[in-house]
Amino acid sequence: MKFKHVVASLSLAMFAAFGVAAGLSMKKEAKAVKADESYSGSIIVQKNDNDAKWDGCNLVGYLFDNNSNSTWGTVVSNTSNKYQEYSWSLSFNPTTIIMVRVPTNWSSSWDNPWWDGNGGIYARTGNVTISTTDVIWMAGNAKEGSNWGTYELDAAVVGGDSDSWTGEPTVNVALSGVKVSGGNKLEAFGSVSLGADKYFKVVKEGSEWCGAYTAHSSIASNFSNSEVAGNIHNIEAGTYEFYFDYDAKTTYITDPARAAADEFAQSFLDKTVGYCSGSEAISEGVQAELKGEYDALHDIEGAQALFYGAEVKRGKGVDYESFASQALSRYVNMQEEKGYGDFLGLGAHNPEINPAIYSYLFANDTNNTAIIVITIAATSALAFTLLLVFKKKRQK
C-alpha cells in the first residue's frame, strides 16, 4: 500500500506539472495594441570622391510623397566610407528623397535650409525615386542638376544541368536584396533554391559572369568550382543564401539559419553602436525594434539557437568568431556592466552552453519549453514525494 501511495502521489504531481506546462504552451498570445502606423526604409549612398567622404559634416535626406507629405529625415554623421546606408521611419510612406550633405551646424529651421553659398549646404542631389535595389551616387560637389545619379544593383544566379550547358537556364534567380555589409562592402543578396548537381555563376548586370566564391564551413563540401568552365558546382540540393560583393565580384554562400542570425547580429551592432562608443543610451524604441527582429528569427528554424549559442567573450580588443558572437557579447555586457534589462527576452544566458544542445531543445517551438517544464516539475515532485516517505518512515 505504501508503494501504491507513492506512485499515486507522484502521478498526481506529474499530472499537475503537465497541466502547468500545457497551460504555458497553450497560453493565448496577447492581442497587439494598434499603434500609429509608421513607414521605415533606407537607401544606400555611394560617395565618389574624398570630399563626399569627409567625416567632418553631416548627411540628411528630404523625403516626400505624391500627396503633399514631406519632411526632413534624421541628421546623421557623414562617414569616411565609400558606402553609407541612410534610414528613416516616418508617419507617411515616402516615394522620393533628396540627399543633402550639410555642415555640422546646419538646421532645417534655417530660413533657407537649401542655401548653397558660403556657410550653406555642401552638396545635394535632385529628386530620387526610392527603390529598394537602387544606389545613389554623389560627388563632393553635387548640385541639383549635376554630379550625382543612381544605378540599380543587377545580379542573378544563372546556370544549367552540366558544366557546358547551353540554351535556357534551369537556374535563374535574381538577388534582389541590397545591403552594406561588414568591411563596407556593397552586396546584392537573396535566397536561392538549387536542385542537386547544378552548374552556375553569378551574372552581374546581365553580361559579366562571376564564378569566384567562398562558402561557410558547414556547407563548404557541397560546392566546388568546375575544372572546365569554372562554374560553381553544387552536389546537394537545398536552399542557400547568396551574398554577391558588387565591387569584388565574389560570392559568399551560407545556409538560411546562419544568414538570418548573422543579419540580426549586424543589425544589433549597428543600432547599438552608440552604446559601444559610450556616446548614448539605447532607447526603449530601439530596444523594442531589436526585440521584434529577434522574435522574427523564430520563423527560420535554428536561427535563434545559432544566435543564442554564439560564444560570449569579455574584454576589449578580443577577436570574435562571428557577428553573432560580437553582438551577443555586447548584449551580455550591456546587462552585466550597464544594467540594461533582458529586452531581447533571452533569459539567463549561459556562455558555456553547448549550441548543439540548445538547438535541439529550443530551435523549433514552445512545445520544447513545455517538455522542459514537465521534466523539471516531475523531477521536483518525485524528490518531494520521496522526502515525505522517508520522513514518515523515520517517525514510525
N, C-alpha and C positions, 0 to 999 in steps of 0.2 A: 504493500500500500504506500509506503514511503516513496518508493521509486515512481509509482504512478503519480503521486502528488508532485514530485519534482518535474516529471515530464509535462504534466498539465500546466504547472506554473510557467515552465519555460515556453510551452506552446502559446499560452496566453500572452506572455511578454513579447514573443516574436510576432504574434498576430497584431498586437498593439503597435509594435515598431513598424510593421509593414503598413499599418493604417496611417501612421505619421508620414512615412516615406512616400506612400502613394498619394497622400494629400499634398505633399510638396510637389510631386511630379505632375499632378493633375490640376494644380492651382491655376485658376484662370488669370490670364495676363490682364493687368490694369489697362483700361481704355486710355488711349493717348489723348491728352488735352490739346485741342486745336490752338495753335499759336498763330501769330501774324505770319502770313506767307512771306518767304524770303527766297531770293534767287542768287545762287552762288555760281561763280565761274572764274575762269582765268585765261590768260593769253601769254604766249612766250614772246619776249622781246630779244632780238639779236642786235648787239651793238657792234658796229662795223669799224670803229677806229678807237684810238686811245681817249679822245675827247668824250666819246659816248660812254666809255667805261670809267670815267673819272668818278671815284667814290666820295668826292667832296661835295656832292649835290644830291638831290632827291629825284624821285620818279613818281608821277601821278597820272591817273587816267581820268578823262572826262567821258562819262557814259550817258547814252540816251537811247530812246526807242522811237517808234513811229507814232506815239500817242502823246507827245509833248512832255514826257517824263525825262528828266535829266538831272545829273548830279556829278559833283567831283568825287572820285573814289578816294581811298586811303592814300595818304602820302607815305612813301617808303624810301628807305635809303637806296641810292643807286649803288650797285656793286661794281667791282672791277672785273667781273666775269663777262665772258662773251655772251652768255645767255642768262636771262633772268625771267622768272615767271611772275606775272602781276595778277593778283587775285582780287575778287570783290564779293560782297554779299549785300544785296540791295532789296528794297521793297518792290521793285519792278524788274522785269526781265529785259536787260539792255540788248539792243541789236547792233549798236555801233559804239566805237571807242576812238578817242584821240589820245595818243600817248604824248606826254609832255615831260621834258627834263628841266628841272627848276632849281634855283638857288635854295639853300637850306632855310633862308628867311622868307621864302615865298609863302603866300597865303591866298587861298581862294577868295578871301574877303577884300582883297585889293580892289581899288576902283576899276582897274583893268588887269585882271589876272593873266591876260594873254599878251601883255606888253613885252615886246622882244627887244627893246632898246637897252641902254646901259642900266644894269641892275635888274633887268627883267628876265624872262624865261630864256633858257639856253637853246632849246631845240623842241620841235614838235612835229607830229605827223599830221596829215589830213584825216578825213573820215575813214575809218577802217571797219568794214563789216565783220562782226565777230563770228569766227568759225573755230571749231574745236581742233581742226587739223592745220590751221594757218599759223605762221610765224610772222611777226612784224620785224622788219629790219630798219634801222635808222642810223644815220651818221651823226657825228657830233654837231654838225651844222645843219641838221634837217630843218626844212621850212615846210609850210603847208603844201607847197606845190613841187618840192624837190628834195632829193637826197634821203628818201625813205621809200618803203614799199612792203609788199607782203609776198609770201610764197607758201604753197601747200606742201606738206610732207607727203611724199608719194612712195610707199614701199609695200611690196607684196611678196608672199611666199609662193613661188611658182615652180611646178615640177611635173614629173611623169612617172611611169612604171619601170623605166630602165635608165641606165646611165646615158644612153644615146636616144632618149625619147624625142619624138617629133610630133607635129600636129597639135591638136587641142590638149592643153594640160589637164591632168587629173587632179592636180593640186593647184589651187589658185585662191589665196586668201589674203585680202588687204590687211595690213597692220594699221588700224585706224586710230589707235591711241597716240598721243603726243605728250612727251614729258621731258623735263630736265632732270637727269639723274645725278648720282654722286660723281664727283670729278667734273661737274659742269659739262656733261655730255648731252647732246640733243638726240633723243631717241624716239623712233616710231615703234609701237609695241602692240601686241594683241595675242589672243588665244587661237591656236591652230590645232585642229584635229587631223591626225595623219593615219592612214592605213599602214599596215606593215609593208616594208620593202619599197619605199618611195625614194626618188632622187630629185633634189630640188635645190634652188638657190633663192636668195632674196633679191628681187629686182627693184632697183632704185630708179624712180622717175621714168619707168617704162622701158628703159634700154640698158641700164648698167647692171650686169649680173654679178652678184657678190656671194662667193662661196666660203669666205673665211668665217669661222665660228669658234666658240667655246661652249661647253655645257657644264651644268652643275654636276658635281661628282656622283650624286645619287642616280643620275640618268646618263652619265657620260658614255657608258658602254653601249647605249642604244644607238649611238651616232658615230659616223666616220666620214672622211672625205673620200670620194671615189677616186681611183687611180687614173682613169682615162679623162673624164670631163671635169673633175674637181667639184662635182656636185656634193651636197650634203646628203648622206645616205642614212636612213633610219631603219633599224631592224624591227623594233617593237612598235605595234600600233598604240596610239594613245593621244591624249590631249596635252599639248605643251604650250608654254608661254614663251614668245619670241620678243627679244629686245634688240632692235637694229640701231646701231650707232650711226647716225646720218653722216657724220664727217669722216669717221674712220672706216666706215663701210664694213663693219664686222657685226656678227650676230651672237647674242648670248641666249642660250636655251635652258629653260628650267621647268619645273613642274608647277601646276596651278597653286597648290597649297603654299609652297615655298615663295612663289611670286607674290601671293596675297599678303603673307606675313611680312615680306620684305617691303611691299608698298606701304603697309600700315606703319611699319617701323620708320621708314623715311618720312612719312607724314608727321609722325610723332616728333621726330628730331627737328623737323622744320618748324613746327608750331611751338616747340618749347625751347628754341634757340635762345630766347631772352633769358630763360632761367639759367641756362648753361653759362651765359656771359655775366649773369648777375645783374643785368640791367632792368629786369622787370619780372613781376609775378605772372603766373599763368592764370588768366581769368577763368571764372566759372563757366563762361560761354565757350572758351576753347576746351576746357576740360570736358564739357558735355559733348562737344563736337567730336573729340577723340574717343569718348566712350561710345558714341554712335558708330564710328568707324571700326572700333574693336568688336562691337557686337555683330557688325555685318560680316566679320570673318567667320562667324558660325555657319554661314551658308556654304562655305567651302571646306569640305571635310579635311580635318587635320591642320588647318591654318592657325587656329587659336593655339593648338598644342605646340606648334613649332615656335610661336612667339613666346608662350609661357615657358617652354622648355629651353630657351636660349640661355647661354652661360652668363651669369651676372659677375661683373668684375668691378672692383673698387679701386679708387686711387686715380691720380692724374697721369696722363701720358701712357695709358695702357693700350695695348693693341686688341681690338675687338675682332672676333672671328666673323661677324656679320652685322648688318644694320640692326637686326633683331636683338643681338647681344648688346649693342651700344644703347639702343632705345630702352630695353628692359633694365639695364644697369642705371640709366639716368632716372627711370621711373622709381626704382627702389631707393636711389639716393634722395629723390625728392621727398619720399616718405620718411626715410631714416634721419636725414640731415635737416630738412626744412619743414617738416610737419605737415606735408600735403596729405590729404586723405586718399583712400584707395579708389580714386574716381573712375578707374577702368573696371573695377569690380573683380580683380583677380583673386582676392582672398589672401591669406597668409602665404607669401611666396617663399618657397624653399629653394635656394640657389643650387642645392646639391641634388635636386630631384632628377631622376633619370627621364629624359624626354620620351623615350620609347614607352616607359611605363605610363607616363602621363597621357601620351597619345592613346594608348589602349583604353585607359579609364575614362578620359574626358573628351576625346575628339568628336564623338558622334552626336549625342544629345543628352538632355537632362535625365533620361532614364537611367544612365550610368550613375548619376548622382543619387538617385533613389536606391540603387543597388548598394552603394557605399553606405548610405544612411542605415539601410536594413542591416547590413553586416555589422556596423558599429553598435547599433541598438541591440541586436540579438546577442552579440558578444557581452555587452554590458549587462543585459538581462540574465544571461547564464551565470556570469560571475556573481551577481547579486543573489540569485536563487541558491546557488551553491553555498554562499556565505550564510544564508538563513538556515540551510540544512545543517551545516557544521555547527552553527550556534545552538540549534535545538539539541543536537547530539551531546554537546558539552553540558547543557542544562539538565540532561537526564542522569 
